[in-house]
């Protein structure tokens, strides 16, 4: 094990169906991430990238998910062997997650401000008044206009872009060491997508790291300091030189992805 913030070693992720059959989502995955870095895991739908990412904070429902082999070291501790109480302490406070579908991740029954305040109160020793002030500050920080008005709104009263900004605020408000973002801009239009990505990049400093899951090489070019390409549950190419990857990808599948991305740019 190295001194990396996140070290994934030979990880395999499988799912067991109700009929007892097993399907392999990822196999033999090894990745590392240091503070100040942005690692993009890129791959087509079904490549296993989300299964790997959601295994880091142990957010895959188990069962059906299980781990035949491998370890995930976060700040030197293997999260796969952590008891539930220790896991709950890590999630949110040390690992923040931005999900693909914010409306499915935000509670429809509670106002935006309440959800941010409760997140702070759950993990921090501060007063409700201080938590409220911090929540308003973060709504403004992620670019939400009229934060006091939005603070009182329910999720369904906000646009998709606004909901995603709230999710980013919720993921970052506790100052986590690691931010995991799983296809955070897929459902957004191009202009909002660019704003969200620039916002996330500006908020990830030298003291934290970003693990970004995407199928979009345009996002990789914009965000990554290093990348891994997945196909059929395996990492087929890794690069710590993003420019070199786009100039001369090594794996045939990577070359096909880059060629397709260039073709899309021309249309």
N, C-alpha and C positions, 0 to 999 in steps of 0.2 A: 504493500500500500504506500502510495506517495503522500506528499503533504498537500495535495489538491483539496479544494473545498468539497468537490464531489468526485468520487471515484467509483465507477461502475465496473465490476470485474466479472467477466464471463457469465453475464446474466442471461437466464432463460425464463421466459414467461409463457405459461400455458393456461388453457381454460378446459375445465371438465364439464361436459354437458350433462343434462339430466339422465341421458341414457348411458352415462359412464364413459363415453368416448372423449378422448383428449384431442385438442387442437393446439398446435404450437404457434404462438404469436411472435415470439422473438427467441433467438438462440445464439449463445456465445457472444453477447454484446459487451464490449469493453470501451468505456469512454471516460474522459476526465475533464474537469472544468475548474479553473482557478478564479479567484476574485478579479474583477475588472474585465473578464472575458464574456463574450456572447457566443454560445455554441448553438448553431442551427442544426437540427436533425431534419433532413429533407427526404422525402420519399412519397410514392403514390399512396392512395388509399389502400389500406390492408398491408402496408409494408412493415407494420409493427412499431412505428415511431411513437404513437400515443401510448401504447401499452408500456413501452420503456419509460417514457416521461412520467406517466401517472404511477409507476411503481416506486419512483423516488420518494414521494410523500405517502406511499402506501394507500392510494385512493382507489385502486381497483377493488371491486367487491370480491371478497374471498370467503366461501366459494362464490363463483366458479373459478376465479383466478388462483393460481398457485405458482411457486417458483422451484422448479426441479433442481436448479443449481445456480450458483453465483452469489455475489455480495454487492451491496450498495453502501459505500461508506460516505456519510455526510458529516463533515467536521470530525472525521476519525471514528465515527460510530456506525455500525452496520444497522441500517434502518429495518432490514428484513428480520432482525432478531430482537427489535425493540418491543417491550410490552406496550399495551394500548395507552396507558397514562403518559409514557414518555413520548409516544408518537403524537398525541394530542398537543403536548407542549411544544413540539417541533413545528407542527403545522401552523401556519398563520404567522407565528412570531419569528420563526427562522426560515421557513419556506413559504413563500406566497405564490398562489396559483391564479392565473388568468385563464378562464375556461373559454372554449369556443362559442358557447351559447350562454350569454350573460343572463337572459331572461329566465333560463332554466336553472341558473345558479343563484339568482337573487330571490329572496322570499317575496311572493306576491302580496302577502298579508301585512307586511311591515313597510313603513316609509324608508326611503333611502337613508336619511340621516340616522334613524334608529339602528339600522343595520351596521352602519359604520361605527356608531357609538358603542354598540354591544360588542363588536369585534375588539375595540380598544379596552373596554372594561374587562373582557374575558382574559386578556393576555397582559394587561398593564395595571400597575398600582396607581391609578389616577382617579380624580373625582369625575363625576358625570359632567360637571360644567367644563372641566378641562378637556374631556373627551369630545364634548360637543364643539368646543372651539377648534380642536384639532381636526375634526371631521369637516367642518366648514372650510378650514384652511386647505385641506386636501382636495375638496371639490373644486376650489379655485385653482389649485396647483395643476390639476389634470385638465384644466381648460373648460370647465362647465360654467356657462354664464349664469348670473343671478343665483349664486350658490345657496343663499338662504331660502329662496323659493323652491329650488330643486331638493333641498334638504327635507322639505315637507312632502315631497311627491312620492307616489308609489311607482315601482318599476315600469308598469305598463303605461304610465303617463310620459315616459321618456322615449326618445328615438333610439334606434339600435346603436348609433354612435355614442349617444349619451350613456346608455346602459353599459357599454364597453368601457367608457371612461370611469364609471362608478366601480366596475370590477377591478380596473387597474388601481384606483385609489384604495380599494379594500385589500388588494394584494400587497400594496407597498406601504400602507399607512403605519405598519409596525416596524418598518425598516428591516425587512428580512435579508438574510445573507444571500439567498437564492430565490430568483423569480422564475417560475415555470409558466410559459405561455403556450397553450395548445391551439394552434390555428386561430389566433385572437382577432384576425381581421377578415376572415373568409366571407362573412355575410355583409361586409360594409362596402360602400362605393369607393372608387379609387381615391378620391380627395380625402375622405375621412380615414381611409386605410393609411395613407401617407402621414396624416396628422397623428394617428394613434402610434404608429411605428416610431416616428420622430420623438414623440412624448416618452415612450418606453426607453428609447436609447438615451435620452437626456437624463432620465431618472435612475438609470443603472450606472453607478459610479464605481470608483476603484475598490470600494469596500464590499461590493456585492457582485453577483454574476447572474447572467440570463441564460436559461435553457429554452430555446424557441423551437416549436414544432411547426413545420410548414411543408406544403407541397409546391410552393411557389419560389422559384429560383430568383425572381425579382426581389422578394423579401430577404432572401439569403444575401444577395449583393448589397442590400441596403443596411443589413443589421449585423451580419456575422463577423466575428474575428477568427472563428474556426468553424468547421462544418463536418458532418458525417452524413453519408448517403446510405439509406436503408432500402433493401429489396427482399421480399419474401422472408422477413424476420431477421435478416442478417445485415450487419454493417459491411458494405462492399467497398467503401472508399472513405478515407478520412483525410482532411487537409487542414493545416494551420496557416495556409497561404491561400486566401480566398481568390485573389486575383489570378494566381497560378492555376487554381481549379477551373475557373471559367476560361482561361486561355488554353489549357491542355489537360482536361479531365482524363484520368487513367483508365477507369473501368468502362467497358462498352455501354452499360446502362447509363452511367453518368454522362457519357458523350451524347447519348440519345436525348437525355433530359436537357442538356445545354443547347443542343441543336433545336429542340422543340421550343425552348424559351426564346431563342433568337428569332425563330420563325414567327412566334407570337408578337414579338416587338415590331416586326415589319408590317403587321396587319393593323 
